């Protein structure tokens, strides 16, 4: 069973990464991957600021993710369970994204995603 994901960043962010969500997030829980942003579910306070500030509508509460995009929920969770644990940067609770900076990695799903 996957971990709950309060907010998820979907396909509209891939290769765009506008960054408005970073400025809007008071918890500093949005991490920048190579192709898209990722929201850490353990750090997210579920305030919704990311969804409001995202100009392309990529940030959504997990219950608003369309059926065709449900794989983004698992991919977002995998970023924090499979990709980041192998790196040296520690994660904060809440808020470690600014300290970690850009991560030159994505989940396999995002790395191979074709729009």
Secondary structure, 3 states (H helix, E strand, C coil): CCCCCCEEECHHHCCCCCCHHHHHCCCCCEEECCCCEEECCCCCCCCCHHHHHCCCCCEEEHHHCCHHHCHHHHHHHHHHHHHHHHCCCCCCCCCCHHHHCCCCCCCHHHHCCCC
